[in-house]
Amino acid sequence: MEEGMGQFACKEFSALDKELKDDLLECYLEAQQEIEAIVNDIESSGFTHEKLDNLFRSLHSMKGNCSVCFLDPLVDALHRLEEIVDGMRGGYIAYDSLLGELINLVLDKILHLLRQLHQFHGADTALLNFLQAYLDQIYAEEDAVTRVQLAESFLAKMNDKDAAEEEKAKQESESLVVKVEFDDVQQQDISHFRQLSYRLNKLLGYSPERGERILKLSQLINQECSEPVDKAQLAAAAYMHNMGLAMILKCGDDEEAKQRAEHNHPMVGAQLLSKHEGWDQASEMVITYKERFDGTGYPEGLVGGMIPQGAFVLSMAVRFIDVVWGKSGDEYKKSAMRAIQKVNAESGKGIPPHLVDAFNRAVRKLLVAKRR
């Protein structure tokens, strides 16, 4: 085990084949479910030595698997838990429902550490030390009442920690949502644009939430720009950018007509938007969001400074969301790195380099929040 910056690592485990690590995780989950079922059975229909023997065997198997895969820090905590269960089998540690609850919670927290090691090659040292210290105390305690009190204290502190982490995650998530203020007329229009976006994305086979995802990422990228564009105008453009694609739905099997509709959709979307007063900047963003910095975009083949900044911001958000979430949008496809590479490959070609830098800063914040 190597430690640093509040994290510990298991290098030999990280070096194992992904397939083996995936199998270990699956086996751990199976054993955890077995143990949880046994604890629940003891709670509902009473304590027997046979049930404790089965619990001990599942725990021993879990510990052995972790040991084979070089997860020594987790093995130490599992070993202490195993000794507590063995004490129950031997009759010198009295079973209590709080101890049963403790077993389930400890296994859940060790699973959390295992997943951190699996995904990020480092896990929370403070959590591991906290688990180990309490398990050591509970095992060493000879007085049954004090032992149960220690278990109760552990459960209370873990619940407090979980509540604090949930609150922190909620605050971090909210800090990533850029607040946009609209006047009364704008608010009416935005509500209308949101409904149109929801319906069209559904008809085109995308997730209905696609518009919201593009909106949030656009605003986050915009916030990272040295001179952000008007947030209300960007919000309208995020909802209305692909409205022109509704024409594709009328093309049937005519591939040529579909290509024409695809090429012209920014102009159609901008025309729809221009029917609402006060959205001139948003309309400009929509008509140019398929243009490219080097002049190879469409529909007009505009170059460099002829393209508004908001159009580039919008195009990066659209590109990222559509790679990561795909058509269905049902679940996160975990292809964020591929999407980031796709946007970065456009630096100096499709998108000005300084705006790609703003995109990278925004996405880095998203990835940090997701990891937490």
C-alpha positions as CSV (number, residue, x, y, z in Angstrom):
1,M,0.0,0.0,0.0
2,E,1.2,3.5,-0.8
3,E,-0.3,6.6,0.8
4,G,-0.4,10.3,-0.1
5,M,-2.7,13.3,-0.2
6,G,-5.4,11.4,1.8
7,Q,-5.4,8.4,-0.5
8,F,-3.9,4.9,-0.5
9,A,-3.1,2.9,-3.5
10,C,-2.6,-0.9,-4.3
11,K,-0.2,-0.9,-7.2
12,E,-0.3,-4.7,-7.7
13,F,-4.1,-4.6,-7.8
14,S,-4.1,-1.8,-10.3
15,A,-1.7,-3.7,-12.6
16,L,-4.1,-6.7,-12.8
17,D,-6.1,-7.4,-16.0
18,K,-9.4,-5.4,-16.1
19,E,-11.3,-8.7,-16.5
20,L,-9.9,-10.1,-13.3
21,K,-10.7,-6.9,-11.4
22,D,-14.3,-6.9,-12.8
23,D,-14.7,-10.6,-11.7
24,L,-13.4,-9.7,-8.2
25,L,-16.0,-6.9,-7.9
26,E,-18.8,-9.2,-9.0
27,C,-17.7,-11.9,-6.5
28,Y,-17.6,-9.3,-3.7
29,L,-21.1,-8.1,-4.5
30,E,-22.4,-11.7,-4.5
31,A,-20.8,-12.4,-1.1
32,Q,-22.1,-9.1,0.2
33,Q,-25.7,-9.9,-0.9
34,E,-25.4,-13.4,0.8
35,I,-24.2,-11.8,4.1
36,E,-26.9,-9.2,4.0
37,A,-29.5,-11.9,3.4
38,I,-28.2,-13.9,6.4
39,V,-28.2,-10.8,8.7
40,N,-31.8,-10.0,7.6
41,D,-32.8,-13.6,8.2
42,I,-31.3,-13.5,11.7
43,E,-33.2,-10.3,12.4
44,S,-36.5,-11.6,11.2
45,S,-36.5,-15.3,12.3
46,G,-33.8,-15.5,15.0
47,F,-30.2,-16.4,15.6
48,T,-28.7,-19.9,14.9
49,H,-25.1,-21.1,14.8
50,E,-25.7,-22.5,11.3
51,K,-26.6,-19.0,10.0
52,L,-23.4,-17.6,11.6
53,D,-21.3,-20.3,10.1
54,N,-22.7,-19.4,6.6
55,L,-22.0,-15.7,7.3
56,F,-18.5,-16.5,8.4
57,R,-17.8,-18.6,5.2
58,S,-19.1,-15.9,2.9
59,L,-16.9,-13.3,4.7
60,H,-13.9,-15.6,4.6
61,S,-14.3,-16.2,0.9
62,M,-14.6,-12.4,0.4
63,K,-11.4,-11.8,2.3
64,G,-9.6,-14.6,0.4
65,N,-10.5,-13.1,-3.0
66,C,-9.3,-9.7,-1.9
67,S,-6.0,-11.2,-0.6
68,V,-5.3,-13.0,-3.9
69,C,-5.8,-9.7,-5.7
70,F,-3.2,-7.8,-3.5
71,L,-5.9,-5.7,-1.7
72,D,-4.0,-6.0,1.7
73,P,-5.4,-2.8,3.3
74,L,-9.0,-4.1,2.7
75,V,-8.0,-7.6,3.8
76,D,-6.9,-6.2,7.2
77,A,-10.4,-4.6,7.8
78,L,-12.2,-7.7,6.5
79,H,-10.0,-9.9,8.8
80,R,-11.0,-7.9,11.9
81,L,-14.7,-8.2,10.9
82,E,-14.3,-11.9,10.3
83,E,-12.8,-12.2,13.9
84,I,-15.8,-10.4,15.3
85,V,-18.1,-12.9,13.6
86,D,-15.9,-15.8,14.7
87,G,-16.3,-14.5,18.3
88,M,-20.1,-14.7,17.9
89,R,-19.7,-18.3,16.6
90,G,-17.5,-19.1,19.7
91,G,-19.9,-17.5,22.1
92,Y,-17.6,-14.9,23.5
93,I,-19.1,-12.0,21.5
94,A,-22.9,-11.8,21.9
95,Y,-24.8,-11.2,18.7
96,D,-26.8,-7.9,18.7
97,S,-28.9,-6.3,15.9
98,L,-26.5,-3.3,16.0
99,L,-23.6,-5.6,15.3
100,G,-25.5,-7.1,12.4
101,E,-26.2,-3.5,11.1
102,L,-22.5,-2.7,11.5
103,I,-21.4,-5.8,9.5
104,N,-23.6,-4.6,6.5
105,L,-22.4,-1.0,6.7
106,V,-18.7,-2.0,7.0
107,L,-19.0,-4.2,3.9
108,D,-20.7,-1.4,2.0
109,K,-17.9,1.0,2.9
110,I,-15.2,-1.5,1.9
111,L,-17.1,-1.9,-1.4
112,H,-16.9,1.9,-1.8
113,L,-13.1,1.7,-1.3
114,L,-12.8,-1.2,-3.7
115,R,-14.6,0.7,-6.4
116,Q,-12.4,3.7,-5.8
117,L,-9.3,1.5,-6.3
118,H,-10.8,-0.1,-9.3
119,Q,-11.8,3.2,-11.1
120,F,-9.2,5.7,-9.8
121,H,-6.3,3.6,-8.5
122,G,-6.5,5.4,-5.2
123,A,-9.0,5.3,-2.2
124,D,-9.9,7.3,0.9
125,T,-7.3,6.7,3.6
126,A,-9.4,8.4,6.3
127,L,-12.3,6.1,5.7
128,L,-10.2,3.0,5.9
129,N,-8.5,4.1,9.1
130,F,-11.9,5.0,10.6
131,L,-13.2,1.5,9.8
132,Q,-10.1,-0.2,11.1
133,A,-10.0,1.8,14.4
134,Y,-13.6,1.0,15.2
135,L,-13.4,-2.7,14.3
136,D,-10.2,-3.0,16.4
137,Q,-12.0,-1.4,19.4
138,I,-15.1,-3.5,19.1
139,Y,-13.2,-6.7,18.8
140,A,-10.9,-5.9,21.8
141,E,-13.9,-4.8,24.0
142,E,-14.8,-7.4,26.6
143,D,-17.9,-5.8,28.0
144,A,-21.0,-6.7,25.9
145,V,-22.8,-3.4,26.7
146,T,-19.8,-1.2,25.9
147,R,-19.3,-3.2,22.7
148,V,-22.8,-2.5,21.5
149,Q,-22.4,1.2,22.5
150,L,-19.2,1.3,20.3
151,A,-21.2,-0.2,17.4
152,E,-24.0,2.4,17.9
153,S,-21.4,5.2,18.0
154,F,-19.8,3.9,14.7
155,L,-23.2,3.7,13.0
156,A,-24.1,7.2,14.1
157,K,-20.8,8.7,12.9
158,M,-21.1,6.9,9.6
159,N,-24.6,8.2,9.1
160,D,-23.4,11.8,9.9
161,K,-20.5,11.4,7.5
162,D,-22.9,10.2,4.7
163,A,-25.3,13.1,5.4
164,A,-22.4,15.6,5.2
165,E,-21.1,14.1,2.0
166,E,-24.6,14.1,0.4
167,E,-25.0,17.8,1.4
168,K,-21.5,18.6,0.0
169,A,-22.2,16.8,-3.3
170,K,-25.5,18.6,-3.6
171,Q,-23.8,22.0,-3.1
172,E,-21.1,21.1,-5.6
173,S,-23.7,20.0,-8.1
174,E,-25.7,23.3,-7.6
175,S,-22.5,25.3,-8.0
176,L,-22.1,23.8,-11.5
177,V,-25.5,25.1,-12.6
178,V,-25.0,28.6,-13.9
179,K,-27.9,30.9,-12.9
180,V,-29.5,32.7,-15.8
181,E,-31.9,35.6,-15.2
182,F,-34.7,36.4,-17.7
183,D,-37.2,39.2,-17.8
184,D,-40.9,38.4,-17.9
185,V,-41.1,38.3,-21.7
186,Q,-37.9,36.3,-22.1
187,Q,-39.1,33.8,-19.4
188,Q,-42.3,33.1,-21.5
189,D,-40.2,32.5,-24.6
190,I,-37.7,30.3,-22.8
191,S,-40.5,28.1,-21.4
192,H,-41.8,27.8,-25.0
193,F,-38.4,27.0,-26.4
194,R,-37.8,24.4,-23.7
195,Q,-41.0,22.6,-24.6
196,L,-40.2,22.7,-28.4
197,S,-36.7,21.3,-27.6
198,Y,-38.1,18.5,-25.4
199,R,-40.6,17.4,-28.1
200,L,-38.3,17.6,-31.1
201,N,-35.4,15.7,-29.4
202,K,-37.9,13.0,-28.5
203,L,-39.2,12.8,-32.1
204,L,-35.6,12.7,-33.5
205,G,-34.8,9.7,-31.2
206,Y,-32.7,11.6,-28.7
207,S,-33.2,11.8,-25.0
208,P,-35.9,14.5,-24.3
209,E,-33.4,15.9,-21.7
210,R,-30.7,16.6,-24.4
211,G,-31.6,20.3,-24.6
212,E,-31.2,20.7,-20.8
213,R,-27.8,18.9,-20.9
214,I,-26.6,21.1,-23.8
215,L,-27.9,24.2,-22.0
216,K,-26.0,23.5,-18.8
217,L,-22.7,22.6,-20.5
218,S,-22.9,25.7,-22.8
219,Q,-23.4,27.9,-19.8
220,L,-20.5,26.3,-17.9
221,I,-18.2,26.7,-20.9
222,N,-19.3,30.3,-21.4
223,Q,-18.6,31.0,-17.7
224,E,-14.9,29.9,-18.3
225,C,-14.5,32.4,-21.2
226,S,-12.6,35.6,-20.6
227,E,-15.5,37.6,-22.2
228,P,-18.7,35.5,-21.7
229,V,-21.7,36.0,-24.1
230,D,-25.1,37.0,-22.9
231,K,-26.4,34.0,-20.8
232,A,-30.1,34.5,-21.7
233,Q,-29.3,34.5,-25.5
234,L,-27.1,31.4,-25.1
235,A,-29.9,29.6,-23.3
236,A,-32.3,30.3,-26.2
237,A,-29.8,29.1,-28.7
238,A,-29.1,25.9,-26.7
239,Y,-32.8,25.0,-26.8
240,M,-33.5,26.1,-30.5
241,H,-30.2,25.1,-32.3
242,N,-31.6,22.0,-33.9
243,M,-35.2,23.1,-34.5
244,G,-34.6,23.1,-38.3
245,L,-34.1,19.3,-38.1
246,A,-37.8,18.9,-37.9
247,M,-37.7,19.2,-41.7
248,I,-36.0,15.8,-41.8
249,L,-39.1,14.2,-40.3
250,K,-41.0,15.1,-43.5
251,C,-38.4,13.7,-45.9
252,G,-39.5,10.0,-45.6
253,D,-36.9,7.8,-47.4
254,D,-35.7,10.6,-49.6
255,E,-31.9,10.7,-48.7
256,E,-31.2,13.7,-50.9
257,A,-34.0,15.7,-49.2
258,K,-32.6,14.6,-45.8
259,Q,-29.1,15.9,-46.7
260,R,-30.6,19.2,-47.9
261,A,-32.6,19.5,-44.6
262,E,-29.5,18.7,-42.6
263,H,-27.5,21.4,-44.5
264,N,-30.2,24.1,-44.1
265,H,-31.4,23.3,-40.6
266,P,-29.3,26.1,-38.9
267,M,-31.0,28.7,-41.2
268,V,-34.5,27.2,-40.5
269,G,-33.9,27.2,-36.8
270,A,-32.7,30.8,-36.8
271,Q,-35.8,31.9,-38.8
272,L,-38.0,30.2,-36.2
273,L,-36.2,32.0,-33.4
274,S,-36.3,35.4,-35.2
275,K,-40.1,35.3,-35.1
276,H,-39.7,36.0,-31.4
277,E,-38.5,39.6,-30.6
278,G,-35.3,40.2,-28.7
279,W,-33.4,37.1,-29.6
280,D,-31.1,38.5,-32.4
281,Q,-27.9,37.2,-30.7
282,A,-29.4,33.8,-30.1
283,S,-30.5,33.6,-33.8
284,E,-27.0,34.4,-34.9
285,M,-25.6,31.7,-32.7
286,V,-28.1,29.1,-34.2
287,I,-27.5,30.0,-37.8
288,T,-23.7,29.7,-37.4
289,Y,-23.2,26.9,-34.9
290,K,-22.3,24.5,-37.7
291,E,-19.7,26.9,-39.2
292,R,-16.0,26.2,-38.6
293,F,-13.1,28.5,-37.6
294,D,-11.2,27.4,-40.8
295,G,-14.2,28.2,-43.1
296,T,-15.1,24.5,-43.9
297,G,-18.4,24.6,-42.1
298,Y,-22.0,25.3,-43.3
299,P,-24.4,26.7,-44.3
300,E,-22.3,29.8,-45.4
301,G,-18.7,28.7,-45.1
302,L,-17.9,31.6,-42.7
303,V,-14.3,32.1,-41.4
304,G,-12.8,33.0,-38.0
305,G,-14.2,36.3,-36.5
306,M,-17.3,36.2,-38.7
307,I,-18.6,33.5,-36.4
308,P,-20.0,34.6,-33.0
309,Q,-18.3,33.2,-29.9
310,G,-21.6,31.8,-28.7
311,A,-21.9,29.6,-31.8
312,F,-18.5,28.0,-31.0
313,V,-19.5,27.5,-27.3
314,L,-22.8,25.8,-28.4
315,S,-21.1,23.6,-31.0
316,M,-18.6,22.3,-28.4
317,A,-21.5,21.5,-25.9
318,V,-23.5,19.7,-28.6
319,R,-20.5,17.7,-29.7
320,F,-19.6,16.6,-26.2
321,I,-23.2,15.7,-25.1
322,D,-24.0,13.7,-28.3
323,V,-20.8,11.6,-28.0
324,V,-21.2,11.0,-24.2
325,W,-25.0,10.4,-24.1
326,G,-25.6,9.2,-27.7
327,K,-29.1,8.9,-29.2
328,S,-31.0,7.3,-26.4
329,G,-29.5,9.2,-23.5
330,D,-30.8,6.5,-21.1
331,E,-27.5,6.1,-19.3
332,Y,-24.1,7.8,-19.2
333,K,-21.9,5.9,-21.7
334,K,-18.7,6.7,-19.9
335,S,-17.1,7.9,-23.1
336,A,-16.2,11.3,-21.8
337,M,-12.6,11.0,-22.8
338,R,-13.5,10.2,-26.4
339,A,-15.8,13.3,-26.4
340,I,-13.1,15.5,-24.9
341,Q,-10.6,14.3,-27.6
342,K,-13.1,15.0,-30.3
343,V,-13.5,18.6,-29.2
344,N,-9.7,19.1,-28.6
345,A,-9.0,17.8,-32.1
346,E,-10.9,20.8,-33.4
347,S,-8.6,23.3,-31.8
348,G,-7.4,25.8,-34.4
349,K,-9.5,24.0,-37.1
350,G,-13.2,24.1,-36.2
351,I,-12.9,26.1,-33.0
352,P,-10.5,28.8,-31.8
353,P,-7.9,27.4,-29.4
354,H,-8.7,29.8,-26.5
355,L,-12.3,28.6,-26.5
356,V,-11.2,24.9,-26.5
357,D,-9.2,25.8,-23.4
358,A,-12.4,27.2,-21.8
359,F,-14.2,23.9,-22.7
360,N,-11.4,21.9,-21.0
361,R,-11.7,23.9,-17.8
362,A,-15.5,23.5,-17.7
363,V,-15.4,19.7,-18.4
364,R,-12.6,19.3,-15.8
365,K,-15.0,20.7,-13.2
366,L,-17.8,18.3,-14.3
367,L,-15.5,15.3,-14.1
368,V,-14.3,16.3,-10.6
369,A,-17.9,16.6,-9.4
370,K,-18.9,13.3,-11.0
371,R,-15.9,11.5,-9.3
372,R,-16.9,12.9,-5.9
